Amino acid sequence: MNVSFPSSPAIAFLIPLKPRGDNEASWKVTCDLLHQTLGSLLAQTVPNWMAFVAGHDRPDFLAGNFDSRIAFHQVDWPPPHSRGPRIDKSWKIAFAAMRAHEAKPSYQMVLDADDLLRHDLVDVVNRYIGSSAIVFERGWEFDLSLGRARRCDHLAALCGSTAALSTSDFPLPAGRDWDEWNKVPWIHHGHNKIKSLLVSRNLSFVVPDERCVAYLTGHDASLRQRHRIHPWKRWFVFHLIGRRIGADLARQFSFCPETGV
């Protein structure tokens, strides 16, 4: 796939993708969710971004000329049977960061392959160019099984797609060297620890009021079902303080519920 780097891209999205495995139904859901995630990127009102997908298996829809700003990079280590999925995901993030180095983006952001971005996220990042980080603490949780959404004011407790970090303060690795990979912040700091990392390094960061990230749950159980509460309590919470994922909210995130994931 030919990759075209926008001039001075504002942000590079680092997308680790689960391996295909033996469950074809689960892989189809993985691909459908990734397609929605990338669709929310393509709907951005500001086009100067790039996305680097790192995985063992290339989804069919990425085999052709999907979009010149989206690049798939196949990793060359075995699937995580013994290593464990968390280490595999961290390595894929570092691998994607290494591939993003050539593009020289101003910011880098991990984007899970089943989360959605509001159409103005890149515009918000551009607004705060110069900050060491833009931390999207406020967002949404979409429960696909319920067809409902609720506001989240501490999104990093749930979701990995919450921090855009300056590449000046957190340089992208230039090559395949463990000492360089080891400096990628997500290697040693979980998504819920990034804000603490910024504070410990006395770096400036901005927490926008805009709810620009949607965390998806309630899809195929083999992907990511990290429900913190019992299903019936969850139903109650989403109906008490949540709302239906209506047309306007779906449009903001380019969400297509008819995909059936």
PAGU-994308 format. One record per residue (C-alpha): residue number from 1; residue in three letters; x, y, z. Coordinates in nm, 2 decimals, padded with zeros to 4 digits. Layout:
REM PAGU-994308
<rec k="NUM" r="ALA" east="X" north="Y" up="Z"/>
...
REM end
This chain:
REM PAGU-994308
<rec k="1" r="MET" east="00.00" north="00.00" up="00.00"/>
<rec k="2" r="ASN" east="00.13" north="00.34" up="-00.09"/>
<rec k="3" r="VAL" east="00.14" north="00.58" up="00.20"/>
<rec k="4" r="SER" east="00.12" north="00.95" up="00.15"/>
<rec k="5" r="PHE" east="00.24" north="01.17" up="00.44"/>
<rec k="6" r="PRO" east="00.04" north="01.49" up="00.48"/>
<rec k="7" r="SER" east="00.27" north="01.79" up="00.52"/>
<rec k="8" r="SER" east="00.34" north="01.83" up="00.90"/>
<rec k="9" r="PRO" east="00.06" north="01.60" up="01.01"/>
<rec k="10" r="ALA" east="-00.09" north="01.71" up="01.34"/>
<rec k="11" r="ILE" east="-00.12" north="01.36" up="01.48"/>
<rec k="12" r="ALA" east="-00.03" north="01.00" up="01.41"/>
<rec k="13" r="PHE" east="-00.27" north="00.74" up="01.54"/>
<rec k="14" r="LEU" east="-00.11" north="00.41" up="01.66"/>
<rec k="15" r="ILE" east="-00.36" north="00.12" up="01.62"/>
<rec k="16" r="PRO" east="-00.27" north="-00.22" up="01.76"/>
<rec k="17" r="LEU" east="-00.48" north="-00.50" up="01.60"/>
<rec k="18" r="LYS" east="-00.56" north="-00.83" up="01.76"/>
<rec k="19" r="PRO" east="-00.44" north="-01.14" up="01.56"/>
<rec k="20" r="ARG" east="-00.69" north="-01.34" up="01.36"/>
<rec k="21" r="GLY" east="-00.67" north="-01.66" up="01.55"/>
<rec k="22" r="ASP" east="-00.90" north="-01.96" up="01.48"/>
<rec k="23" r="ASN" east="-01.23" north="-01.80" up="01.54"/>
<rec k="24" r="GLU" east="-01.35" north="-01.66" up="01.21"/>
<rec k="25" r="ALA" east="-01.66" north="-01.50" up="01.36"/>
<rec k="26" r="SER" east="-01.45" north="-01.31" up="01.61"/>
<rec k="27" r="TRP" east="-01.22" north="-01.20" up="01.34"/>
<rec k="28" r="LYS" east="-01.51" north="-01.06" up="01.13"/>
<rec k="29" r="VAL" east="-01.62" north="-00.86" up="01.44"/>
<rec k="30" r="THR" east="-01.26" north="-00.73" up="01.48"/>
<rec k="31" r="CYS" east="-01.25" north="-00.62" up="01.12"/>
<rec k="32" r="ASP" east="-01.60" north="-00.46" up="01.13"/>
<rec k="33" r="LEU" east="-01.50" north="-00.27" up="01.45"/>
<rec k="34" r="LEU" east="-01.18" north="-00.15" up="01.29"/>
<rec k="35" r="HIS" east="-01.36" north="-00.04" up="00.98"/>
<rec k="36" r="GLN" east="-01.59" north="00.18" up="01.20"/>
<rec k="37" r="THR" east="-01.28" north="00.31" up="01.39"/>
<rec k="38" r="LEU" east="-01.11" north="00.41" up="01.06"/>
<rec k="39" r="GLY" east="-01.44" north="00.55" up="00.94"/>
<rec k="40" r="SER" east="-01.44" north="00.79" up="01.23"/>
<rec k="41" r="LEU" east="-01.09" north="00.90" up="01.12"/>
<rec k="42" r="LEU" east="-01.20" north="00.96" up="00.76"/>
<rec k="43" r="ALA" east="-01.48" north="01.18" up="00.88"/>
<rec k="44" r="GLN" east="-01.24" north="01.42" up="01.06"/>
<rec k="45" r="THR" east="-01.30" north="01.78" up="00.96"/>
<rec k="46" r="VAL" east="-00.93" north="01.85" up="00.96"/>
<rec k="47" r="PRO" east="-00.74" north="01.60" up="00.73"/>
<rec k="48" r="ASN" east="-00.38" north="01.63" up="00.85"/>
<rec k="49" r="TRP" east="-00.36" north="01.30" up="01.03"/>
<rec k="50" r="MET" east="-00.21" north="00.96" up="00.97"/>
<rec k="51" r="ALA" east="-00.29" north="00.62" up="01.10"/>
<rec k="52" r="PHE" east="-00.05" north="00.32" up="01.15"/>
<rec k="53" r="VAL" east="-00.22" north="-00.01" up="01.20"/>
<rec k="54" r="ALA" east="00.01" north="-00.28" up="01.34"/>
<rec k="55" r="GLY" east="-00.10" north="-00.64" up="01.33"/>
<rec k="56" r="HIS" east="-00.04" north="-01.00" up="01.24"/>
<rec k="57" r="ASP" east="-00.31" north="-01.02" up="00.98"/>
<rec k="58" r="ARG" east="-00.43" north="-00.76" up="00.73"/>
<rec k="59" r="PRO" east="-00.81" north="-00.72" up="00.71"/>
<rec k="60" r="ASP" east="-00.93" north="-00.77" up="00.36"/>
<rec k="61" r="PHE" east="-01.07" north="-00.42" up="00.33"/>
<rec k="62" r="LEU" east="-00.72" north="-00.28" up="00.38"/>
<rec k="63" r="ALA" east="-00.57" north="-00.48" up="00.10"/>
<rec k="64" r="GLY" east="-00.65" north="-00.22" up="-00.17"/>
<rec k="65" r="ASN" east="-00.62" north="00.16" up="-00.18"/>
<rec k="66" r="PHE" east="-00.84" north="00.22" up="00.13"/>
<rec k="67" r="ASP" east="-00.69" north="00.57" up="00.20"/>
<rec k="68" r="SER" east="-00.34" north="00.69" up="00.15"/>
<rec k="69" r="ARG" east="-00.32" north="00.82" up="00.51"/>
<rec k="70" r="ILE" east="-00.38" north="00.48" up="00.66"/>
<rec k="71" r="ALA" east="-00.10" north="00.22" up="00.66"/>
<rec k="72" r="PHE" east="-00.11" north="-00.14" up="00.77"/>
<rec k="73" r="HIS" east="00.22" north="-00.28" up="00.89"/>
<rec k="74" r="GLN" east="00.25" north="-00.66" up="00.95"/>
<rec k="75" r="VAL" east="00.45" north="-00.76" up="01.26"/>
<rec k="76" r="ASP" east="00.69" north="-01.05" up="01.23"/>
<rec k="77" r="TRP" east="00.67" north="-01.21" up="01.57"/>
<rec k="78" r="PRO" east="00.44" north="-01.51" up="01.66"/>
<rec k="79" r="PRO" east="00.09" north="-01.45" up="01.78"/>
<rec k="80" r="PRO" east="00.06" north="-01.41" up="02.16"/>
<rec k="81" r="HIS" east="-00.01" north="-01.77" up="02.26"/>
<rec k="82" r="SER" east="00.26" north="-01.77" up="02.53"/>
<rec k="83" r="ARG" east="00.37" north="-01.41" up="02.55"/>
<rec k="84" r="GLY" east="00.03" north="-01.28" up="02.64"/>
<rec k="85" r="PRO" east="-00.20" north="-01.03" up="02.47"/>
<rec k="86" r="ARG" east="-00.09" north="-00.73" up="02.68"/>
<rec k="87" r="ILE" east="00.27" north="-00.76" up="02.58"/>
<rec k="88" r="ASP" east="00.17" north="-00.82" up="02.22"/>
<rec k="89" r="LYS" east="-00.04" north="-00.50" up="02.22"/>
<rec k="90" r="SER" east="00.25" north="-00.30" up="02.38"/>
<rec k="91" r="TRP" east="00.49" north="-00.42" up="02.11"/>
<rec k="92" r="LYS" east="00.24" north="-00.34" up="01.84"/>
<rec k="93" r="ILE" east="00.21" north="00.01" up="01.97"/>
<rec k="94" r="ALA" east="00.59" north="00.05" up="01.97"/>
<rec k="95" r="PHE" east="00.60" north="-00.10" up="01.62"/>
<rec k="96" r="ALA" east="00.34" north="00.15" up="01.49"/>
<rec k="97" r="ALA" east="00.52" north="00.43" up="01.66"/>
<rec k="98" r="MET" east="00.85" north="00.33" up="01.48"/>
<rec k="99" r="ARG" east="00.66" north="00.33" up="01.15"/>
<rec k="100" r="ALA" east="00.52" north="00.68" up="01.23"/>
<rec k="101" r="HIS" east="00.86" north="00.83" up="01.28"/>
<rec k="102" r="GLU" east="00.91" north="00.91" up="00.92"/>
<rec k="103" r="ALA" east="00.59" north="01.11" up="00.90"/>
<rec k="104" r="LYS" east="00.72" north="01.35" up="01.17"/>
<rec k="105" r="PRO" east="00.38" north="01.42" up="01.33"/>
<rec k="106" r="SER" east="00.34" north="01.67" up="01.61"/>
<rec k="107" r="TYR" east="00.15" north="01.43" up="01.83"/>
<rec k="108" r="GLN" east="00.10" north="01.06" up="01.87"/>
<rec k="109" r="MET" east="-00.21" north="00.89" up="02.01"/>
<rec k="110" r="VAL" east="-00.29" north="00.52" up="02.07"/>
<rec k="111" r="LEU" east="-00.63" north="00.44" up="01.92"/>
<rec k="112" r="ASP" east="-00.78" north="00.10" up="02.01"/>
<rec k="113" r="ALA" east="-00.92" north="-00.07" up="01.71"/>
<rec k="114" r="ASP" east="-01.28" north="-00.06" up="01.84"/>
<rec k="115" r="ASP" east="-01.31" north="00.30" up="01.96"/>
<rec k="116" r="LEU" east="-01.45" north="00.60" up="01.78"/>
<rec k="117" r="LEU" east="-01.34" north="00.96" up="01.74"/>
<rec k="118" r="ARG" east="-01.57" north="01.25" up="01.71"/>
<rec k="119" r="HIS" east="-01.54" north="01.43" up="01.38"/>
<rec k="120" r="ASP" east="-01.35" north="01.73" up="01.54"/>
<rec k="121" r="LEU" east="-01.09" north="01.55" up="01.75"/>
<rec k="122" r="VAL" east="-00.80" north="01.65" up="01.51"/>
<rec k="123" r="ASP" east="-00.93" north="02.01" up="01.51"/>
<rec k="124" r="VAL" east="-00.92" north="02.00" up="01.89"/>
<rec k="125" r="VAL" east="-00.56" north="01.87" up="01.89"/>
<rec k="126" r="ASN" east="-00.47" north="02.15" up="01.64"/>
<rec k="127" r="ARG" east="-00.62" north="02.41" up="01.88"/>
<rec k="128" r="TYR" east="-00.37" north="02.31" up="02.15"/>
<rec k="129" r="ILE" east="-00.05" north="02.26" up="01.95"/>
<rec k="130" r="GLY" east="00.23" north="02.34" up="02.19"/>
<rec k="131" r="SER" east="00.10" north="02.15" up="02.49"/>
<rec k="132" r="SER" east="00.29" north="01.84" up="02.59"/>
<rec k="133" r="ALA" east="-00.04" north="01.65" up="02.58"/>
<rec k="134" r="ILE" east="-00.41" north="01.67" up="02.52"/>
<rec k="135" r="VAL" east="-00.59" north="01.43" up="02.75"/>
<rec k="136" r="PHE" east="-00.95" north="01.34" up="02.66"/>
<rec k="137" r="GLU" east="-01.08" north="01.27" up="03.01"/>
<rec k="138" r="ARG" east="-01.44" north="01.34" up="02.91"/>
<rec k="139" r="GLY" east="-01.60" north="01.11" up="02.65"/>
<rec k="140" r="TRP" east="-01.87" north="00.85" up="02.59"/>
<rec k="141" r="GLU" east="-01.93" north="00.48" up="02.65"/>
<rec k="142" r="PHE" east="-02.14" north="00.32" up="02.38"/>
<rec k="143" r="ASP" east="-02.30" north="-00.01" up="02.47"/>
<rec k="144" r="LEU" east="-02.37" north="-00.18" up="02.14"/>
<rec k="145" r="SER" east="-02.59" north="-00.46" up="02.30"/>
<rec k="146" r="LEU" east="-02.82" north="-00.20" up="02.46"/>
<rec k="147" r="GLY" east="-02.80" north="00.06" up="02.18"/>
<rec k="148" r="ARG" east="-02.74" north="00.33" up="02.45"/>
<rec k="149" r="ALA" east="-02.47" north="00.57" up="02.55"/>
<rec k="150" r="ARG" east="-02.36" north="00.73" up="02.87"/>
<rec k="151" r="ARG" east="-02.12" north="01.02" up="02.94"/>
<rec k="152" r="CYS" east="-01.79" north="00.94" up="03.11"/>
<rec k="153" r="ASP" east="-01.59" north="01.20" up="03.29"/>
<rec k="154" r="HIS" east="-01.29" north="00.97" up="03.37"/>
<rec k="155" r="LEU" east="-01.26" north="00.79" up="03.04"/>
<rec k="156" r="ALA" east="-00.90" north="00.67" up="03.09"/>
<rec k="157" r="ALA" east="-01.03" north="00.44" up="03.36"/>
<rec k="158" r="LEU" east="-01.20" north="00.24" up="03.08"/>
<rec k="159" r="CYS" east="-01.05" north="00.33" up="02.75"/>
<rec k="160" r="GLY" east="-00.70" north="00.33" up="02.60"/>
<rec k="161" r="SER" east="-00.77" north="00.60" up="02.34"/>
<rec k="162" r="THR" east="-00.75" north="00.91" up="02.56"/>
<rec k="163" r="ALA" east="-00.41" north="01.08" up="02.53"/>
<rec k="164" r="ALA" east="-00.24" north="01.27" up="02.24"/>
<rec k="165" r="LEU" east="00.12" north="01.31" up="02.34"/>
<rec k="166" r="SER" east="00.37" north="01.56" up="02.19"/>
<rec k="167" r="THR" east="00.65" north="01.39" up="01.99"/>
<rec k="168" r="SER" east="00.88" north="01.66" up="02.11"/>
<rec k="169" r="ASP" east="00.84" north="01.54" up="02.47"/>
<rec k="170" r="PHE" east="00.79" north="01.17" up="02.38"/>
<rec k="171" r="PRO" east="01.00" north="01.11" up="02.06"/>
<rec k="172" r="LEU" east="00.89" north="00.83" up="01.83"/>
<rec k="173" r="PRO" east="01.15" north="00.55" up="01.80"/>
<rec k="174" r="ALA" east="01.36" north="00.58" up="01.48"/>
<rec k="175" r="GLY" east="01.44" north="00.21" up="01.45"/>
<rec k="176" r="ARG" east="01.39" north="-00.13" up="01.59"/>
<rec k="177" r="ASP" east="01.60" north="-00.09" up="01.90"/>
<rec k="178" r="TRP" east="01.46" north="-00.20" up="02.24"/>
<rec k="179" r="ASP" east="01.62" north="00.10" up="02.41"/>
<rec k="180" r="GLU" east="01.41" north="00.32" up="02.18"/>
<rec k="181" r="TRP" east="01.10" north="00.11" up="02.20"/>
<rec k="182" r="ASN" east="01.13" north="00.12" up="02.58"/>
<rec k="183" r="LYS" east="01.08" north="00.49" up="02.58"/>
<rec k="184" r="VAL" east="00.74" north="00.47" up="02.41"/>
<rec k="185" r="PRO" east="00.52" north="00.58" up="02.71"/>
<rec k="186" r="TRP" east="00.25" north="00.31" up="02.67"/>
<rec k="187" r="ILE" east="00.51" north="00.03" up="02.71"/>
<rec k="188" r="HIS" east="00.54" north="00.09" up="03.08"/>
<rec k="189" r="HIS" east="00.24" north="00.31" up="03.16"/>
<rec k="190" r="GLY" east="-00.12" north="00.19" up="03.12"/>
<rec k="191" r="HIS" east="-00.36" north="00.43" up="02.97"/>
<rec k="192" r="ASN" east="-00.49" north="00.51" up="03.31"/>
<rec k="193" r="LYS" east="-00.14" north="00.62" up="03.42"/>
<rec k="194" r="ILE" east="-00.06" north="00.86" up="03.14"/>
<rec k="195" r="LYS" east="-00.18" north="01.16" up="03.33"/>
<rec k="196" r="SER" east="00.03" north="01.07" up="03.63"/>
<rec k="197" r="LEU" east="00.33" north="01.04" up="03.40"/>
<rec k="198" r="LEU" east="00.27" north="01.39" up="03.27"/>
<rec k="199" r="VAL" east="00.25" north="01.53" up="03.63"/>
<rec k="200" r="SER" east="00.56" north="01.34" up="03.74"/>
<rec k="201" r="ARG" east="00.76" north="01.50" up="03.45"/>
<rec k="202" r="ASN" east="00.61" north="01.84" up="03.52"/>
<rec k="203" r="LEU" east="00.47" north="01.86" up="03.16"/>
<rec k="204" r="SER" east="00.19" north="02.08" up="03.06"/>
<rec k="205" r="PHE" east="-00.13" north="01.92" up="02.94"/>
<rec k="206" r="VAL" east="-00.48" north="02.03" up="02.84"/>
<rec k="207" r="VAL" east="-00.81" north="01.85" up="02.93"/>
<rec k="208" r="PRO" east="-01.06" north="01.97" up="02.66"/>
<rec k="209" r="ASP" east="-01.43" north="02.01" up="02.75"/>
<rec k="210" r="GLU" east="-01.53" north="01.83" up="02.42"/>
<rec k="211" r="ARG" east="-01.62" north="01.47" up="02.45"/>
<rec k="212" r="CYS" east="-01.43" north="01.35" up="02.15"/>
<rec k="213" r="VAL" east="-01.38" north="00.98" up="02.22"/>
<rec k="214" r="ALA" east="-01.64" north="00.70" up="02.23"/>
<rec k="215" r="TYR" east="-01.54" north="00.37" up="02.41"/>
<rec k="216" r="LEU" east="-01.73" north="00.07" up="02.26"/>
<rec k="217" r="THR" east="-01.86" north="-00.21" up="02.48"/>
<rec k="218" r="GLY" east="-02.13" north="-00.47" up="02.45"/>
<rec k="219" r="HIS" east="-01.99" north="-00.64" up="02.14"/>
<rec k="220" r="ASP" east="-01.85" north="-00.99" up="02.09"/>
<rec k="221" r="ALA" east="-01.75" north="-01.13" up="02.42"/>
<rec k="222" r="SER" east="-01.42" north="-01.27" up="02.28"/>
<rec k="223" r="LEU" east="-01.30" north="-00.91" up="02.20"/>
<rec k="224" r="ARG" east="-01.33" north="-00.69" up="02.50"/>
<rec k="225" r="GLN" east="-01.60" north="-00.73" up="02.77"/>
<rec k="226" r="ARG" east="-01.45" north="-00.54" up="03.07"/>
<rec k="227" r="HIS" east="-01.79" north="-00.47" up="03.23"/>
<rec k="228" r="ARG" east="-01.72" north="-00.34" up="03.58"/>
<rec k="229" r="ILE" east="-02.08" north="-00.41" up="03.70"/>
<rec k="230" r="HIS" east="-02.33" north="-00.69" up="03.67"/>
<rec k="231" r="PRO" east="-02.53" north="-00.69" up="03.35"/>
<rec k="232" r="TRP" east="-02.86" north="-00.61" up="03.51"/>
<rec k="233" r="LYS" east="-02.71" north="-00.32" up="03.70"/>
<rec k="234" r="ARG" east="-02.54" north="-00.21" up="03.38"/>
<rec k="235" r="TRP" east="-02.88" north="-00.21" up="03.20"/>
<rec k="236" r="PHE" east="-03.02" north="00.00" up="03.48"/>
<rec k="237" r="VAL" east="-02.73" north="00.25" up="03.47"/>
<rec k="238" r="PHE" east="-02.75" north="00.30" up="03.10"/>
<rec k="239" r="HIS" east="-03.13" north="00.35" up="03.11"/>
<rec k="240" r="LEU" east="-03.12" north="00.58" up="03.42"/>
<rec k="241" r="ILE" east="-02.84" north="00.82" up="03.33"/>
<rec k="242" r="GLY" east="-02.77" north="00.72" up="02.96"/>
<rec k="243" r="ARG" east="-02.95" north="00.79" up="02.64"/>
<rec k="244" r="ARG" east="-03.03" north="00.62" up="02.32"/>
<rec k="245" r="ILE" east="-02.75" north="00.63" up="02.05"/>
<rec k="246" r="GLY" east="-02.96" north="00.86" up="01.83"/>
<rec k="247" r="ALA" east="-02.89" north="00.98" up="01.48"/>
<rec k="248" r="ASP" east="-02.71" north="01.30" up="01.59"/>
<rec k="249" r="LEU" east="-02.47" north="01.13" up="01.83"/>
<rec k="250" r="ALA" east="-02.41" north="00.85" up="01.58"/>
<rec k="251" r="ARG" east="-02.33" north="01.11" up="01.31"/>
<rec k="252" r="GLN" east="-02.08" north="01.29" up="01.53"/>
<rec k="253" r="PHE" east="-01.88" north="00.96" up="01.56"/>
<rec k="254" r="SER" east="-01.96" north="00.82" up="01.21"/>
<rec k="255" r="PHE" east="-02.11" north="00.52" up="01.40"/>
<rec k="256" r="CYS" east="-02.31" north="00.27" up="01.19"/>
<rec k="257" r="PRO" east="-02.51" north="00.05" up="01.42"/>
<rec k="258" r="GLU" east="-02.64" north="-00.15" up="01.12"/>
<rec k="259" r="THR" east="-02.31" north="-00.33" up="01.09"/>
<rec k="260" r="GLY" east="-02.43" north="-00.57" up="01.36"/>
<rec k="261" r="VAL" east="-02.11" north="-00.59" up="01.56"/>
REM end
